[in-house]
Amino acid sequence: MKKKNLIILGIDTSCDDTCAAIIKNNTVLSNIVRTQQIHKKFGGVVPELASILHLKHIVYVVKNAILKAKITTNAINAIAFTKFPGLIGSLLVGSAFAKSLAMCWKIPLISVNHIQAHILANFLEGVHSTNPNFPFISLSISGGHTNIIKVKDFLEMKILGSSNDISLGNLFDNIAKVLGFQYPWGRIIEKYAQLGNSKKFCFNKPKVKNLNFSFSGLQTKLLYFLNKKIKNNSEFVSQNINDICASFQDTVFEILFDKLNKTVQKTGIKNIVFSGGISSNIGLQKFFSEKSIENNWKTFFPKSEFSTDNAAMIALVGKLKYERNLFDKFYD
């Protein structure tokens, strides 16, 4: 179904951010994110609280997305929402609200895969001067997922490798907690790593078959390393925090590069598209920009605002599915 000017309302409530956005074709007219601060008290996201606060915030967030876009509700052609993956209670709030609104306005409803949306955020207007060419390899790295995905077209994707245990985001969070950082953790490691020597400490990389990842072994080795050092010097962490973070990050980047390099050799595809929250890590972008020059790759990183959870990427997938008549039933 082709329309000259297609306007989509996107809604994302996959975790602890209540998000709504309006796009016109591939252009973002508004992108509202309401972050839930209460989880800092508990040192991590509490699923039950997240869903309750989505209920509290969703009307405000959607209303403001429409107001900021300077459109009327009659101009909206369809509503797209995150169906999976994510926290079940949070997802139910978004899906129920989207279904009710679509029924009320009598417009199509479109469900979206959250990981797929992260990848396709790279195609929002203004993210890149030139969009990635198909096929490409996507490294999807976020709080809940670590995947290598072959992308043949907008809606044709195949997972080639994934984590056998914890996600990369979980690894960053767990190490940050051990180092004594406060929630949210990932950005803090990145901050200290920028000031450190990434070659100061050496952490062995786990050996995993095929294109899969395993991060639990690296986590355990790092914990043993810290415990051993602290026994001899109780101030070891505080005295070496920058170098610990930098060395840890460098090890992670090398693991990711090894797997991507194998993927390129196996598939012959040298277009690499990064997606997910961790793709906004400055150290990671610098590391892979240098590797891309050395290996003749083309690498793409989404803007920071579109790498973390947002609804603009959900709306974009909704637009792509609308054009292909891929609509959902209200009573699924």
HELIX and SHEET records of a PDB file:
HELIX    1   1 GLN A   37  PHE A   42  5                                   6    
HELIX    2   2 PRO A   47  ALA A   69  1                                  23    
HELIX    3   3 THR A   73  ALA A   75  5                                   3    
HELIX    4   4 ILE A   88  TRP A  105  1                                  18    
HELIX    5   5 HIS A  114  LEU A  120  1                                   7    
HELIX    6   6 ALA A  121  PHE A  123  5                                   3    
HELIX    7   7 LEU A  168  VAL A  178  1                                  11    
HELIX    8   8 GLY A  186  ALA A  193  1                                   8    
HELIX    9   9 SER A  216  ASN A  232  1                                  17    
HELIX   10  10 PHE A  236  THR A  267  1                                  32    
HELIX   11  11 GLY A  277  SER A  280  5                                   4    
HELIX   12  12 ILE A  282  ASN A  295  1                                  14    
HELIX   13  13 SER A  304  SER A  307  1                                   4    
HELIX   14  14 ALA A  312  TYR A  322  1                                  11    
SHEET    1   A 5 THR A  27  THR A  35  0                                        
SHEET    2   A 5 ASP A  17  LYS A  24 -1                                        
SHEET    3   A 5 ILE A   7  ASP A  12 -1                                        
SHEET    4   A 5 ALA A  78  PHE A  84  1                                        
SHEET    5   A 5 LEU A 109  ASN A 113  1                                        
SHEET    1   B 5 GLU A 156  SER A 162  0                                        
SHEET    2   B 5 THR A 146  ASP A 153 -1                                        
SHEET    3   B 5 PHE A 136  ILE A 141 -1                                        
SHEET    4   B 5 ASN A 271  SER A 275  1                                        
SHEET    5   B 5 LYS A 298  PHE A 300  1                                        
END                                                                             
